[in-house]
């Protein structure tokens, strides 16, 4: 079912303020930016091997990421697991009694199909299934 760790989502107040750390200190290269209106975030990706760091900047004070930052501060928001089929992964998780945030996959950054599981049933970790398109399809 799981292929790899797709990415680690990090909630930030301002992507531009974070760039000196990720690019200057860590030496990571820009792996793409996106805006996901449905989730109210601006996304900045950095690659490390076949895994990415995904910075999530809220577009408005009432977005889920803005509420997360207000409650917990900046930091790790979620872990995304790469899957072959997001819909099938959701079905299996539901069958095993895990609480879903998303009953159906939705579009995430870079046209990936994504779905979240509630941290109440994943031991406090917001977990995402991420079915990515092949790079040639982007």
N, C-alpha and C positions, 0 to 999 in steps of 0.2 A: 504494500500500500504506500509506504513512504519511500521517497527517492533520496532525499537529502534535506538538510536545513536550507531552505530557500533564502531567507533573510531574517534579520533581527530588526524589528521596528523600534525606533527611538523617538520619543516625543520631545520636540524642541520648541522653544518660543520663537526662534528666529534662525533660519537656515544659514543666512549670510554670516551671522556671528559664530557659527560652528565650523565654517569652512577652514579657518586657520588651523584648527585641531586636526580635522580629517585629512586635509590636503597638505598643510604645511608641516605638521609634526609627524603624522602617520604616513604621509606620502601617497595617499590613495588618490586615484584618478576618478574624475567625474564619470559615472556610468549611466547617467541619464536623469532627466528631471521630468516631472509630470504634475498635473493638477487633477485630483479626483474630486470633482464637484460633489458627487453623491455622499462622500465621507467628509467633505469640507476640509481637505488638506492639500498642501503643496508638498511634493515628495522629491527628495534628492537621494539618488542611489550612488553607493560606492561599492566596488567589487573587491573581494578578498578571496582569491581562488575561485571556486564555483559557488561561493556564498556572497551575500551582499549585506551591507548596512543600509537601512532605509530610514532616512530622517523624515519625520512627519511634522510639518509646521501647520498649525490651525489657520484656516482662512477667516474664521469668525469666532467671537468669544463663546458662541453656543454650540460649536462643533464638539463631537465626542473627544477629540484629542485635546481641545482647549479645556474641557471639563476634567479630563485626566490630569493635565498639568496643574490646574487649580487645586485639585484634591491631593495629588501625590508629588507634584513637581516634575521637572524634566527628568527623563531617564528611559529605561527600557520599558516599552509599551507592550510588545508582543513578540512571540517567536512564530515564524511561518515555516511550515513543513511543506516541501515540494511533493506533490502527489501526481500520479498519472491522470486521475479522473476525480475532480473535486466533488461532483454529485455522488459518486460511489463512496468516496471517503466519508461524506456527510451521512449517507445511509448507514454505513457500518458503525459510525460513532453513535448514531441515534439508537440503533439496534442494541448496542452495548450499554445503553443507559446514560450517555453523556448529553448534557444540556447544550443545545445549539443556540447561538445568537442568530445565525442565518439558516433558515430552513432550506433555502435554495442558494446556489452560487450567484455572486454578483460580479460586476466588472471592477477590478482593482487597477493599480498603476500598470502601465505598459501592456494594457489589454489582457492581463491575467484574469482567470476566473478564481475568485476567492470566497471563503466563507469562514466565519469565526465560531469557535466553541467558547461557551461561557466559562470564565475562570473558577466559578463555584464548583464545576465538575472536573476541572483539570488542575486541581491542587494549587489554585491561586495564580496560575499563569494563563494569560489571555493567549489562546492558541489559534493559529490560522492555517487552513489548508489552502495551498496555492498551486493552481494548475497553470503553469506558464506556457506561453506560446514559444515556439522555436524562434531563435533570433532572426532567422530568415523571414518569419511571418510578420515581424513588427513593422 
